[in-house]
Amino acid sequence: MKKPLPASGHLDLEVLDETNKPITGCTSADCIYYNNVHKCMTFAGKPDLTALIGRTIRLRFNMRERKPHAFQFVGK
């Protein structure tokens, strides 16, 4: 997301496997979103998702008072 979010709303992300179940370590409870355009969304403070390369995944965004703007995976 590129815009700072007002305190009244909510945003988190889950990474799901091919059966639509959250992947351990990538659940909404593990998701950390920094309300800052210069920070990344991470899971339990770990920004590295390279263990998921080659796997079929889905992303589930959980939002309240939010509108999607942009999202991307960025390599190092």
N, CA, C and O atoms as a Maestro MAE file, in Angstrom:
{
 s_m_m2io_version
 :::
 2.0.0
}

f_m_ct {
 s_m_title
 :::
 protein
 m_atom[304] {
  # First column is atom index #
  i_m_mmod_type
  r_m_x_coord
  r_m_y_coord
  r_m_z_coord
  i_m_residue_number
  s_m_chain_name
  s_m_pdb_residue_name
  s_m_pdb_atom_name
  i_m_atomic_number
  :::
  1 25 0.850 -1.166 0.000 1 A "MET " " N  " 7
  2 3 0.000 0.000 0.000 1 A "MET " " CA " 6
  3 2 0.900 1.233 0.000 1 A "MET " " C  " 6
  4 15 1.962 1.232 0.623 1 A "MET " " O  " 8
  5 25 0.487 2.250 -0.676 2 A "LYS " " N  " 7
  6 3 1.330 3.423 -0.834 2 A "LYS " " CA " 6
  7 2 0.914 4.617 0.013 2 A "LYS " " C  " 6
  8 15 1.684 5.570 0.129 2 A "LYS " " O  " 8
  9 25 -0.280 4.600 0.612 3 A "LYS " " N  " 7
  10 3 -0.731 5.758 1.384 3 A "LYS " " CA " 6
  11 2 -0.788 5.414 2.869 3 A "LYS " " C  " 6
  12 15 -1.176 4.302 3.226 3 A "LYS " " O  " 8
  13 25 -0.405 6.353 3.745 4 A "PRO " " N  " 7
  14 3 -0.609 6.108 5.170 4 A "PRO " " CA " 6
  15 2 -2.097 5.906 5.461 4 A "PRO " " C  " 6
  16 15 -2.945 6.526 4.819 4 A "PRO " " O  " 8
  17 25 -2.409 5.054 6.413 5 A "LEU " " N  " 7
  18 3 -3.789 4.707 6.717 5 A "LEU " " CA " 6
  19 2 -4.240 5.389 7.997 5 A "LEU " " C  " 6
  20 15 -3.484 5.434 8.967 5 A "LEU " " O  " 8
  21 25 -5.462 5.923 8.021 6 A "PRO " " N  " 7
  22 3 -5.976 6.487 9.269 6 A "PRO " " CA " 6
  23 2 -6.087 5.403 10.328 6 A "PRO " " C  " 6
  24 15 -6.241 4.226 10.003 6 A "PRO " " O  " 8
  25 25 -6.011 5.793 11.590 7 A "ALA " " N  " 7
  26 3 -6.026 4.836 12.696 7 A "ALA " " CA " 6
  27 2 -7.337 4.062 12.792 7 A "ALA " " C  " 6
  28 15 -7.364 2.996 13.408 7 A "ALA " " O  " 8
  29 25 -8.422 4.560 12.206 8 A "SER " " N  " 7
  30 3 -9.726 3.912 12.342 8 A "SER " " CA " 6
  31 2 -9.866 2.641 11.515 8 A "SER " " C  " 6
  32 15 -10.764 1.845 11.789 8 A "SER " " O  " 8
  33 25 -9.025 2.418 10.522 9 A "GLY " " N  " 7
  34 3 -9.174 1.280 9.633 9 A "GLY " " CA " 6
  35 2 -8.277 0.118 10.001 9 A "GLY " " C  " 6
  36 15 -7.573 0.139 11.010 9 A "GLY " " O  " 8
  37 25 -8.323 -0.905 9.148 10 A "HIS " " N  " 7
  38 3 -7.577 -2.134 9.401 10 A "HIS " " CA " 6
  39 2 -7.122 -2.727 8.070 10 A "HIS " " C  " 6
  40 15 -7.852 -2.681 7.080 10 A "HIS " " O  " 8
  41 25 -5.922 -3.279 8.053 11 A "LEU " " N  " 7
  42 3 -5.406 -3.973 6.880 11 A "LEU " " CA " 6
  43 2 -4.466 -5.067 7.344 11 A "LEU " " C  " 6
  44 15 -3.552 -4.810 8.128 11 A "LEU " " O  " 8
  45 25 -4.677 -6.280 6.871 12 A "ASP " " N  " 7
  46 3 -3.680 -7.330 7.037 12 A "ASP " " CA " 6
  47 2 -3.779 -8.287 5.853 12 A "ASP " " C  " 6
  48 15 -4.686 -8.183 5.027 12 A "ASP " " O  " 8
  49 25 -2.851 -9.201 5.787 13 A "LEU " " N  " 7
  50 3 -2.704 -10.090 4.643 13 A "LEU " " CA " 6
  51 2 -2.439 -11.495 5.151 13 A "LEU " " C  " 6
  52 15 -1.755 -11.686 6.157 13 A "LEU " " O  " 8
  53 25 -2.985 -12.476 4.446 14 A "GLU " " N  " 7
  54 3 -2.664 -13.881 4.691 14 A "GLU " " CA " 6
  55 2 -2.185 -14.483 3.378 14 A "GLU " " C  " 6
  56 15 -2.671 -14.118 2.308 14 A "GLU " " O  " 8
  57 25 -1.238 -15.400 3.460 15 A "VAL " " N  " 7
  58 3 -0.824 -16.177 2.301 15 A "VAL " " CA " 6
  59 2 -1.439 -17.562 2.473 15 A "VAL " " C  " 6
  60 15 -1.226 -18.234 3.482 15 A "VAL " " O  " 8
  61 25 -2.207 -17.974 1.463 16 A "LEU " " N  " 7
  62 3 -2.926 -19.254 1.515 16 A "LEU " " CA " 6
  63 2 -2.277 -20.278 0.602 16 A "LEU " " C  " 6
  64 15 -1.693 -19.927 -0.423 16 A "LEU " " O  " 8
  65 25 -2.381 -21.550 0.981 17 A "ASP " " N  " 7
  66 3 -1.860 -22.622 0.129 17 A "ASP " " CA " 6
  67 2 -2.892 -22.989 -0.944 17 A "ASP " " C  " 6
  68 15 -3.917 -22.322 -1.083 17 A "ASP " " O  " 8
  69 25 -2.612 -24.043 -1.691 18 A "GLU " " N  " 7
  70 3 -3.493 -24.423 -2.805 18 A "GLU " " CA " 6
  71 2 -4.858 -24.923 -2.343 18 A "GLU " " C  " 6
  72 15 -5.775 -25.043 -3.155 18 A "GLU " " O  " 8
  73 25 -5.008 -25.218 -1.049 19 A "THR " " N  " 7
  74 3 -6.312 -25.636 -0.514 19 A "THR " " CA " 6
  75 2 -7.001 -24.491 0.241 19 A "THR " " C  " 6
  76 15 -7.968 -24.715 0.969 19 A "THR " " O  " 8
  77 25 -6.501 -23.282 0.063 20 A "ASN " " N  " 7
  78 3 -7.047 -22.060 0.694 20 A "ASN " " CA " 6
  79 2 -6.905 -22.030 2.212 20 A "ASN " " C  " 6
  80 15 -7.692 -21.381 2.900 20 A "ASN " " O  " 8
  81 25 -5.900 -22.732 2.732 21 A "LYS " " N  " 7
  82 3 -5.604 -22.683 4.162 21 A "LYS " " CA " 6
  83 2 -4.391 -21.779 4.377 21 A "LYS " " C  " 6
  84 15 -3.453 -21.818 3.581 21 A "LYS " " O  " 8
  85 25 -4.390 -20.959 5.443 22 A "PRO " " N  " 7
  86 3 -3.234 -20.092 5.698 22 A "PRO " " CA " 6
  87 2 -1.957 -20.910 5.901 22 A "PRO " " C  " 6
  88 15 -1.960 -21.940 6.576 22 A "PRO " " O  " 8
  89 25 -0.878 -20.431 5.308 23 A "ILE " " N  " 7
  90 3 0.426 -21.069 5.455 23 A "ILE " " CA " 6
  91 2 1.007 -20.645 6.804 23 A "ILE " " C  " 6
  92 15 1.003 -19.462 7.144 23 A "ILE " " O  " 8
  93 25 1.504 -21.614 7.567 24 A "THR " " N  " 7
  94 3 2.082 -21.337 8.879 24 A "THR " " CA " 6
  95 2 3.154 -20.255 8.765 24 A "THR " " C  " 6
  96 15 4.045 -20.330 7.919 24 A "THR " " O  " 8
  97 25 3.049 -19.258 9.624 25 A "GLY " " N  " 7
  98 3 3.987 -18.141 9.609 25 A "GLY " " CA " 6
  99 2 3.566 -17.008 8.703 25 A "GLY " " C  " 6
  100 15 4.169 -15.936 8.730 25 A "GLY " " O  " 8
  101 25 2.526 -17.230 7.889 26 A "CYS " " N  " 7
  102 3 2.045 -16.210 6.949 26 A "CYS " " CA " 6
  103 2 0.555 -15.953 7.145 26 A "CYS " " C  " 6
  104 15 -0.162 -15.706 6.176 26 A "CYS " " O  " 8
  105 25 0.087 -16.009 8.378 27 A "THR " " N  " 7
  106 3 -1.323 -15.795 8.685 27 A "THR " " CA " 6
  107 2 -1.577 -14.323 8.987 27 A "THR " " C  " 6
  108 15 -0.640 -13.535 9.117 27 A "THR " " O  " 8
  109 25 -2.846 -13.963 9.095 28 A "SER " " N  " 7
  110 3 -3.166 -12.569 9.434 28 A "SER " " CA " 6
  111 2 -2.636 -12.209 10.816 28 A "SER " " C  " 6
  112 15 -2.299 -11.051 11.062 28 A "SER " " O  " 8
  113 25 -2.555 -13.187 11.727 29 A "ALA " " N  " 7
  114 3 -1.999 -12.930 13.063 29 A "ALA " " CA " 6
  115 2 -0.505 -12.633 13.006 29 A "ALA " " C  " 6
  116 15 0.019 -11.927 13.868 29 A "ALA " " O  " 8
  117 25 0.191 -13.169 11.988 30 A "ASP " " N  " 7
  118 3 1.628 -12.939 11.827 30 A "ASP " " CA " 6
  119 2 1.934 -11.657 11.055 30 A "ASP " " C  " 6
  120 15 3.065 -11.172 11.072 30 A "ASP " " O  " 8
  121 25 0.924 -11.113 10.381 31 A "CYS " " N  " 7
  122 3 1.125 -9.970 9.486 31 A "CYS " " CA " 6
  123 2 1.396 -8.691 10.276 31 A "CYS " " C  " 6
  124 15 0.677 -8.356 11.217 31 A "CYS " " O  " 8
  125 25 2.450 -7.987 9.867 32 A "ILE " " N  " 7
  126 3 2.786 -6.691 10.455 32 A "ILE " " CA " 6
  127 2 2.779 -5.675 9.325 32 A "ILE " " C  " 6
  128 15 3.554 -5.783 8.374 32 A "ILE " " O  " 8
  129 25 1.899 -4.687 9.436 33 A "TYR " " N  " 7
  130 3 1.836 -3.620 8.439 33 A "TYR " " CA " 6
  131 2 2.309 -2.333 9.076 33 A "TYR " " C  " 6
  132 15 1.809 -1.930 10.127 33 A "TYR " " O  " 8
  133 25 3.255 -1.698 8.452 34 A "TYR " " N  " 7
  134 3 3.759 -0.414 8.918 34 A "TYR " " CA " 6
  135 2 3.002 0.684 8.189 34 A "TYR " " C  " 6
  136 15 2.952 0.684 6.959 34 A "TYR " " O  " 8
  137 25 2.417 1.610 8.916 35 A "ASN " " N  " 7
  138 3 1.639 2.696 8.336 35 A "ASN " " CA " 6
  139 2 2.589 3.764 7.797 35 A "ASN " " C  " 6
  140 15 2.628 4.895 8.281 35 A "ASN " " O  " 8
  141 25 3.352 3.366 6.784 36 A "ASN " " N  " 7
  142 3 4.402 4.218 6.246 36 A "ASN " " CA " 6
  143 2 4.702 3.734 4.829 36 A "ASN " " C  " 6
  144 15 4.842 2.531 4.611 36 A "ASN " " O  " 8
  145 25 4.801 4.638 3.876 37 A "VAL " " N  " 7
  146 3 5.031 4.235 2.485 37 A "VAL " " CA " 6
  147 2 6.423 3.669 2.253 37 A "VAL " " C  " 6
  148 15 6.673 3.066 1.209 37 A "VAL " " O  " 8
  149 25 7.330 3.851 3.201 38 A "HIS " " N  " 7
  150 3 8.699 3.377 3.030 38 A "HIS " " CA " 6
  151 2 8.961 2.037 3.713 38 A "HIS " " C  " 6
  152 15 10.100 1.571 3.741 38 A "HIS " " O  " 8
  153 25 7.936 1.424 4.254 39 A "LYS " " N  " 7
  154 3 8.081 0.139 4.937 39 A "LYS " " CA " 6
  155 2 7.333 -0.934 4.166 39 A "LYS " " C  " 6
  156 15 6.468 -0.637 3.343 39 A "LYS " " O  " 8
  157 25 7.674 -2.172 4.440 40 A "CYS " " N  " 7
  158 3 7.033 -3.311 3.797 40 A "CYS " " CA " 6
  159 2 6.109 -4.019 4.770 40 A "CYS " " C  " 6
  160 15 6.286 -3.947 5.986 40 A "CYS " " O  " 8
  161 25 5.138 -4.690 4.223 41 A "MET " " N  " 7
  162 3 4.306 -5.592 5.014 41 A "MET " " CA " 6
  163 2 5.151 -6.839 5.243 41 A "MET " " C  " 6
  164 15 5.744 -7.364 4.300 41 A "MET " " O  " 8
  165 25 5.215 -7.319 6.479 42 A "THR " " N  " 7
  166 3 6.016 -8.494 6.793 42 A "THR " " CA " 6
  167 2 5.179 -9.487 7.593 42 A "THR " " C  " 6
  168 15 4.060 -9.183 8.007 42 A "THR " " O  " 8
  169 25 5.726 -10.656 7.800 43 A "PHE " " N  " 7
  170 3 5.091 -11.673 8.627 43 A "PHE " " CA " 6
  171 2 6.007 -11.964 9.802 43 A "PHE " " C  " 6
  172 15 7.122 -12.456 9.634 43 A "PHE " " O  " 8
  173 25 5.514 -11.650 10.998 44 A "ALA " " N  " 7
  174 3 6.285 -11.825 12.235 44 A "ALA " " CA " 6
  175 2 7.653 -11.152 12.104 44 A "ALA " " C  " 6
  176 15 8.647 -11.634 12.647 44 A "ALA " " O  " 8
  177 25 7.689 -10.028 11.372 45 A "GLY " " N  " 7
  178 3 8.928 -9.273 11.210 45 A "GLY " " CA " 6
  179 2 9.897 -9.855 10.201 45 A "GLY " " C  " 6
  180 15 11.008 -9.345 10.058 45 A "GLY " " O  " 8
  181 25 9.508 -10.910 9.495 46 A "LYS " " N  " 7
  182 3 10.381 -11.556 8.507 46 A "LYS " " CA " 6
  183 2 9.906 -11.204 7.103 46 A "LYS " " C  " 6
  184 15 8.881 -11.723 6.661 46 A "LYS " " O  " 8
  185 25 10.621 -10.338 6.391 47 A "PRO " " N  " 7
  186 3 10.166 -9.924 5.060 47 A "PRO " " CA " 6
  187 2 10.440 -10.949 3.965 47 A "PRO " " C  " 6
  188 15 9.955 -10.788 2.845 47 A "PRO " " O  " 8
  189 25 11.203 -11.998 4.258 48 A "ASP " " N  " 7
  190 3 11.638 -12.950 3.245 48 A "ASP " " CA " 6
  191 2 10.610 -14.062 3.045 48 A "ASP " " C  " 6
  192 15 10.359 -14.847 3.960 48 A "ASP " " O  " 8
  193 25 10.019 -14.132 1.859 49 A "LEU " " N  " 7
  194 3 9.060 -15.192 1.522 49 A "LEU " " CA " 6
  195 2 9.613 -16.124 0.440 49 A "LEU " " C  " 6
  196 15 8.845 -16.780 -0.264 49 A "LEU " " O  " 8
  197 25 10.938 -16.184 0.307 50 A "THR " " N  " 7
  198 3 11.532 -17.004 -0.747 50 A "THR " " CA " 6
  199 2 11.215 -18.486 -0.603 50 A "THR " " C  " 6
  200 15 11.306 -19.225 -1.583 50 A "THR " " O  " 8
  201 25 10.844 -18.939 0.591 51 A "ALA " " N  " 7
  202 3 10.473 -20.346 0.773 51 A "ALA " " CA " 6
  203 2 9.215 -20.697 -0.021 51 A "ALA " " C  " 6
  204 15 8.929 -21.874 -0.242 51 A "ALA " " O  " 8
  205 25 8.469 -19.692 -0.446 52 A "LEU " " N  " 7
  206 3 7.236 -19.923 -1.199 52 A "LEU " " CA " 6
  207 2 7.441 -19.926 -2.712 52 A "LEU " " C  " 6
  208 15 6.498 -20.192 -3.457 52 A "LEU " " O  " 8
  209 25 8.640 -19.640 -3.174 53 A "ILE " " N  " 7
  210 3 8.910 -19.622 -4.615 53 A "ILE " " CA " 6
  211 2 8.601 -20.996 -5.207 53 A "ILE " " C  " 6
  212 15 9.063 -22.016 -4.696 53 A "ILE " " O  " 8
  213 25 7.824 -21.016 -6.275 54 A "GLY " " N  " 7
  214 3 7.457 -22.248 -6.958 54 A "GLY " " CA " 6
  215 2 6.188 -22.894 -6.437 54 A "GLY " " C  " 6
  216 15 5.671 -23.831 -7.045 54 A "GLY " " O  " 8
  217 25 5.676 -22.396 -5.305 55 A "ARG " " N  " 7
  218 3 4.433 -22.930 -4.749 55 A "ARG " " CA " 6
  219 2 3.241 -22.153 -5.294 55 A "ARG " " C  " 6
  220 15 3.354 -20.969 -5.611 55 A "ARG " " O  " 8
  221 25 2.105 -22.824 -5.400 56 A "THR " " N  " 7
  222 3 0.862 -22.148 -5.742 56 A "THR " " CA " 6
  223 2 0.328 -21.507 -4.475 56 A "THR " " C  " 6
  224 15 0.105 -22.187 -3.473 56 A "THR " " O  " 8
  225 25 0.123 -20.194 -4.519 57 A "ILE " " N  " 7
  226 3 -0.386 -19.480 -3.348 57 A "ILE " " CA " 6
  227 2 -1.506 -18.536 -3.763 57 A "ILE " " C  " 6
  228 15 -1.664 -18.213 -4.940 57 A "ILE " " O  " 8
  229 25 -2.266 -18.108 -2.788 58 A "ARG " " N  " 7
  230 3 -3.263 -17.046 -2.958 58 A "ARG " " CA " 6
  231 2 -3.024 -16.043 -1.852 58 A "ARG " " C  " 6
  232 15 -2.534 -16.385 -0.776 58 A "ARG " " O  " 8
  233 25 -3.374 -14.807 -2.129 59 A "LEU " " N  " 7
  234 3 -3.272 -13.754 -1.124 59 A "LEU " " CA " 6
  235 2 -4.674 -13.361 -0.688 59 A "LEU " " C  " 6
  236 15 -5.551 -13.142 -1.524 59 A "LEU " " O  " 8
  237 25 -4.884 -13.271 0.617 60 A "ARG " " N  " 7
  238 3 -6.168 -12.811 1.150 60 A "ARG " " CA " 6
  239 2 -5.909 -11.519 1.923 60 A "ARG " " C  " 6
  240 15 -5.231 -11.512 2.951 60 A "ARG " " O  " 8
  241 25 -6.466 -10.431 1.403 61 A "PHE " " N  " 7
  242 3 -6.380 -9.139 2.072 61 A "PHE " " CA " 6
  243 2 -7.607 -8.967 2.962 61 A "PHE " " C  " 6
  244 15 -8.737 -9.123 2.499 61 A "PHE " " O  " 8
  245 25 -7.396 -8.653 4.205 62 A "ASN " " N  " 7
  246 3 -8.472 -8.383 5.157 62 A "ASN " " CA " 6
  247 2 -8.448 -6.884 5.428 62 A "ASN " " C  " 6
  248 15 -7.490 -6.369 6.005 62 A "ASN " " O  " 8
  249 25 -9.504 -6.182 5.013 63 A "MET " " N  " 7
  250 3 -9.524 -4.726 5.100 63 A "MET " " CA " 6
  251 2 -10.820 -4.226 5.715 63 A "MET " " C  " 6
  252 15 -11.887 -4.805 5.510 63 A "MET " " O  " 8
  253 25 -10.712 -3.151 6.466 64 A "ARG " " N  " 7
  254 3 -11.874 -2.413 6.953 64 A "ARG " " CA " 6
  255 2 -11.554 -0.944 6.734 64 A "ARG " " C  " 6
  256 15 -10.512 -0.459 7.173 64 A "ARG " " O  " 8
  257 25 -12.444 -0.240 6.059 65 A "GLU " " N  " 7
  258 3 -12.253 1.166 5.710 65 A "GLU " " CA " 6
  259 2 -10.970 1.372 4.900 65 A "GLU " " C  " 6
  260 15 -10.212 2.310 5.146 65 A "GLU " " O  " 8
  261 25 -10.744 0.495 3.947 66 A "ARG " " N  " 7
  262 3 -9.566 0.552 3.081 66 A "ARG " " CA " 6
  263 2 -9.986 0.360 1.632 66 A "ARG " " C  " 6
  264 15 -11.022 -0.239 1.343 66 A "ARG " " O  " 8
  265 25 -9.175 0.870 0.738 67 A "LYS " " N  " 7
  266 3 -9.318 0.620 -0.689 67 A "LYS " " CA " 6
  267 2 -7.956 0.171 -1.199 67 A "LYS " " C  " 6
  268 15 -6.948 0.816 -0.910 67 A "LYS " " O  " 8
  269 25 -7.909 -0.929 -1.958 68 A "PRO " " N  " 7
  270 3 -6.615 -1.373 -2.490 68 A "PRO " " CA " 6
  271 2 -6.024 -0.311 -3.405 68 A "PRO " " C  " 6
  272 15 -6.740 0.294 -4.203 68 A "PRO " " O  " 8
  273 25 -4.751 -0.089 -3.295 69 A "HIS " " N  " 7
  274 3 -4.060 0.876 -4.150 69 A "HIS " " CA " 6
  275 2 -3.009 0.153 -4.976 69 A "HIS " " C  " 6
  276 15 -3.080 0.166 -6.205 69 A "HIS " " O  " 8
  277 25 -2.045 -0.470 -4.334 70 A "ALA " " N  " 7
  278 3 -1.004 -1.191 -5.047 70 A "ALA " " CA " 6
  279 2 -0.345 -2.191 -4.103 70 A "ALA " " C  " 6
  280 15 -0.286 -1.983 -2.891 70 A "ALA " " O  " 8
  281 25 0.148 -3.279 -4.686 71 A "PHE " " N  " 7
  282 3 0.862 -4.279 -3.913 71 A "PHE " " CA " 6
  283 2 1.826 -4.953 -4.849 71 A "PHE " " C  " 6
  284 15 1.496 -5.212 -6.006 71 A "PHE " " O  " 8
  285 25 3.020 -5.244 -4.362 72 A "GLN " " N  " 7
  286 3 3.988 -5.969 -5.196 72 A "GLN " " CA " 6
  287 2 4.959 -6.738 -4.330 72 A "GLN " " C  " 6
  288 15 5.207 -6.380 -3.179 72 A "GLN " " O  " 8
  289 25 5.510 -7.805 -4.898 73 A "PHE " " N  " 7
  290 3 6.615 -8.538 -4.287 73 A "PHE " " CA " 6
  291 2 7.881 -7.961 -4.883 73 A "PHE " " C  " 6
  292 15 7.970 -7.772 -6.096 73 A "PHE " " O  " 8
  293 25 8.856 -7.682 -4.047 74 A "VAL " " N  " 7
  294 3 10.100 -7.087 -4.512 74 A "VAL " " CA " 6
  295 2 11.262 -7.958 -4.078 74 A "VAL " " C  " 6
  296 15 11.368 -8.326 -2.908 74 A "VAL " " O  " 8
  297 25 12.144 -8.292 -5.032 75 A "GLY " " N  " 7
  298 3 13.344 -9.052 -4.700 75 A "GLY " " CA " 6
  299 2 14.406 -8.138 -4.133 75 A "GLY " " C  " 6
  300 15 14.321 -6.913 -4.213 75 A "GLY " " O  " 8
  301 25 15.395 -8.767 -3.565 76 A "LYS " " N  " 7
  302 3 16.489 -7.978 -2.968 76 A "LYS " " CA " 6
  303 2 17.421 -7.453 -4.017 76 A "LYS " " C  " 6
  304 15 18.394 -6.771 -3.693 76 A "LYS " " O  " 8
  :::
 }
 m_bond[303] {
  # First column is bond index #
  i_m_from
  i_m_to
  i_m_order
  :::
  1 1 2 1
  2 2 3 1
  3 3 4 2
  4 3 5 1
  5 5 6 1
  6 6 7 1
  7 7 8 2
  8 7 9 1
  9 9 10 1
  10 10 11 1
  11 11 12 2
  12 11 13 1
  13 13 14 1
  14 14 15 1
  15 15 16 2
  16 15 17 1
  17 17 18 1
  18 18 19 1
  19 19 20 2
  20 19 21 1
  21 21 22 1
  22 22 23 1
  23 23 24 2
  24 23 25 1
  25 25 26 1
  26 26 27 1
  27 27 28 2
  28 27 29 1
  29 29 30 1
  30 30 31 1
  31 31 32 2
  32 31 33 1
  33 33 34 1
  34 34 35 1
  35 35 36 2
  36 35 37 1
  37 37 38 1
  38 38 39 1
  39 39 40 2
  40 39 41 1
  41 41 42 1
  42 42 43 1
  43 43 44 2
  44 43 45 1
  45 45 46 1
  46 46 47 1
  47 47 48 2
  48 47 49 1
  49 49 50 1
  50 50 51 1
  51 51 52 2
  52 51 53 1
  53 53 54 1
  54 54 55 1
  55 55 56 2
  56 55 57 1
  57 57 58 1
  58 58 59 1
  59 59 60 2
  60 59 61 1
  61 61 62 1
  62 62 63 1
  63 63 64 2
  64 63 65 1
  65 65 66 1
  66 66 67 1
  67 67 68 2
  68 67 69 1
  69 69 70 1
  70 70 71 1
  71 71 72 2
  72 71 73 1
  73 73 74 1
  74 74 75 1
  75 75 76 2
  76 75 77 1
  77 77 78 1
  78 78 79 1
  79 79 80 2
  80 79 81 1
  81 81 82 1
  82 82 83 1
  83 83 84 2
  84 83 85 1
  85 85 86 1
  86 86 87 1
  87 87 88 2
  88 87 89 1
  89 89 90 1
  90 90 91 1
  91 91 92 2
  92 91 93 1
  93 93 94 1
  94 94 95 1
  95 95 96 2
  96 95 97 1
  97 97 98 1
  98 98 99 1
  99 99 100 2
  100 99 101 1
  101 101 102 1
  102 102 103 1
  103 103 104 2
  104 103 105 1
  105 105 106 1
  106 106 107 1
  107 107 108 2
  108 107 109 1
  109 109 110 1
  110 110 111 1
  111 111 112 2
  112 111 113 1
  113 113 114 1
  114 114 115 1
  115 115 116 2
  116 115 117 1
  117 117 118 1
  118 118 119 1
  119 119 120 2
  120 119 121 1
  121 121 122 1
  122 122 123 1
  123 123 124 2
  124 123 125 1
  125 125 126 1
  126 126 127 1
  127 127 128 2
  128 127 129 1
  129 129 130 1
  130 130 131 1
  131 131 132 2
  132 131 133 1
  133 133 134 1
  134 134 135 1
  135 135 136 2
  136 135 137 1
  137 137 138 1
  138 138 139 1
  139 139 140 2
  140 139 141 1
  141 141 142 1
  142 142 143 1
  143 143 144 2
  144 143 145 1
  145 145 146 1
  146 146 147 1
  147 147 148 2
  148 147 149 1
  149 149 150 1
  150 150 151 1
  151 151 152 2
  152 151 153 1
  153 153 154 1
  154 154 155 1
  155 155 156 2
  156 155 157 1
  157 157 158 1
  158 158 159 1
  159 159 160 2
  160 159 161 1
  161 161 162 1
  162 162 163 1
  163 163 164 2
  164 163 165 1
  165 165 166 1
  166 166 167 1
  167 167 168 2
  168 167 169 1
  169 169 170 1
  170 170 171 1
  171 171 172 2
  172 171 173 1
  173 173 174 1
  174 174 175 1
  175 175 176 2
  176 175 177 1
  177 177 178 1
  178 178 179 1
  179 179 180 2
  180 179 181 1
  181 181 182 1
  182 182 183 1
  183 183 184 2
  184 183 185 1
  185 185 186 1
  186 186 187 1
  187 187 188 2
  188 187 189 1
  189 189 190 1
  190 190 191 1
  191 191 192 2
  192 191 193 1
  193 193 194 1
  194 194 195 1
  195 195 196 2
  196 195 197 1
  197 197 198 1
  198 198 199 1
  199 199 200 2
  200 199 201 1
  201 201 202 1
  202 202 203 1
  203 203 204 2
  204 203 205 1
  205 205 206 1
  206 206 207 1
  207 207 208 2
  208 207 209 1
  209 209 210 1
  210 210 211 1
  211 211 212 2
  212 211 213 1
  213 213 214 1
  214 214 215 1
  215 215 216 2
  216 215 217 1
  217 217 218 1
  218 218 219 1
  219 219 220 2
  220 219 221 1
  221 221 222 1
  222 222 223 1
  223 223 224 2
  224 223 225 1
  225 225 226 1
  226 226 227 1
  227 227 228 2
  228 227 229 1
  229 229 230 1
  230 230 231 1
  231 231 232 2
  232 231 233 1
  233 233 234 1
  234 234 235 1
  235 235 236 2
  236 235 237 1
  237 237 238 1
  238 238 239 1
  239 239 240 2
  240 239 241 1
  241 241 242 1
  242 242 243 1
  243 243 244 2
  244 243 245 1
  245 245 246 1
  246 246 247 1
  247 247 248 2
  248 247 249 1
  249 249 250 1
  250 250 251 1
  251 251 252 2
  252 251 253 1
  253 253 254 1
  254 254 255 1
  255 255 256 2
  256 255 257 1
  257 257 258 1
  258 258 259 1
  259 259 260 2
  260 259 261 1
  261 261 262 1
  262 262 263 1
  263 263 264 2
  264 263 265 1
  265 265 266 1
  266 266 267 1
  267 267 268 2
  268 267 269 1
  269 269 270 1
  270 270 271 1
  271 271 272 2
  272 271 273 1
  273 273 274 1
  274 274 275 1
  275 275 276 2
  276 275 277 1
  277 277 278 1
  278 278 279 1
  279 279 280 2
  280 279 281 1
  281 281 282 1
  282 282 283 1
  283 283 284 2
  284 283 285 1
  285 285 286 1
  286 286 287 1
  287 287 288 2
  288 287 289 1
  289 289 290 1
  290 290 291 1
  291 291 292 2
  292 291 293 1
  293 293 294 1
  294 294 295 1
  295 295 296 2
  296 295 297 1
  297 297 298 1
  298 298 299 1
  299 299 300 2
  300 299 301 1
  301 301 302 1
  302 302 303 1
  303 303 304 2
  :::
 }
}
